[in-house]
Amino acid sequence: AHPAEFRKICDELEEFGFDRGNTTVVPGNHDRIMFPRSESFETFFPEVTFPDVREIVPGIIIAGLDSNVPAENWSLWDLISASTRGYIDPEQLRNLESKLDGITDEFVVTGIHHLPMQRRRIVKCVPEPLRKTYFDEPEHSKEFRKLARKLDTLVLCGHDHPKQSRVV
């Protein structure tokens, strides 16, 4: 979440023709960390609201979600671990479902940062607060998966690490 990193990605997106009509961005957990000399995702992408739903070409809808734990709900472990656990806001899910109500023939692609399932096996030597941070699925993942199945959406997500990658 350093300004130079945001500027770099904005410059790179611009080289590829970034504009609101053709590019979807979703924040990762490192885009929400507010340490000294850091900036917020909204500083660089003020026009993005979530869920970000739009038809990019006829028949293809892109839906972006913010899966970060809201700052007001952060625990000490979220700060230490850069909010790795994830949180899928139920209000975002309701809004997404509402915006896509009646969609039948369109192909929906949903972008979300946190992997919406349990990431790794439990390791007993990890202290309990860290187990929730590193091993549990993001809050409200089950609701997200249920909605994804209902919408028959392709889900693109990040955050998972190569040794733990799997197909959802």
Secondary structure, DSSP 8 states (H G I E B T S, - for coil): --HHHHHHHHHHHHHTT--TTT------GGGS---TT---HHHH-TT--SSEEEEEETTEEEEE---S--GGG--HHHHHTTS-S-B--HHHHHHHHHHTTT--S-EEEEEESS-SS--S---TTS-HHHHHHHTS--BTHHHHHHHHHHHT-EEEE----GGG----
